[in-house]
Amino acid sequence: HEISLRGVCASFSDILLSLSPFLISVQWCRRGQCVKQGDEGPRPQHGHWSEWSSWSACSRSCESGVTYRERQCNNPRPAYGGKFCEGSSRSYKLCNTQDCPPNSTDYRAQQCAEFNSKHEVFATLPLKLFFPPDQDVCKLYCFAEGYDFFFALASKVKDGTLCSQDSSNVCIDGLCEVILVGCDRVLGSTAVPDACGVCKGDNSTCKVYKGQYTKQHYTNRKSY
């Protein structure tokens, strides 16, 4: 147990073992915790990011798959009033962007069909694709086949689902994201190829030749 006395704290065992209050191992109370002694208490410890994790499995096998990686603000964690890490804890990029085979089932429709066997009602009312209103494009709505009502079956469609039939934007973590992709294929990236064609390169992998080209070029001529 720890005891606080006038803004400082010490363990109960320290007090029992001490012959004088001056022999107590003094610590500071800061935000409800006993921390090491100092003129003004411990200095703030700002958080720093861990290394990125490996990329996740691609969410789709074709058209608009999405993969992500994560990092944690624990290297170290913020402490003593220190700042949290800046930036995002998750990064996304596209994967498996080749066209799906002809006559493939719509990805949103596939997600509706997954519920057909999960509830006795849906077993007798097969579900089909229904595109929701603009404000809910990344929620899963499905029509009951043969009826004029629909169900909201998931608050988020799977990552990589198109926001609408006439858009190339995709749903990621429940939000419709505009597809802005750098040469590294990371969503939201501004990465561009250098003069050598290397993504995010520094123009060091190729040679630039300067001069004047003087060789005359002759066009094909027909003789009559």
PyMOL commands that set and color helices and strands:
alter all, ss='L'
color gray80, all
select helices_A, chain A and resi 12-17+21-23+107-113+120-124+134-136
alter helices_A, ss='H'
color red, helices_A
select strands_A, chain A and resi 2-5+8-11+27-30+33-36+65-70+90-95+127-130+140-144+150-154+170-172+175-177
alter strands_A, ss='S'
color yellow, strands_A
deselect
rebuild
show_as cartoon
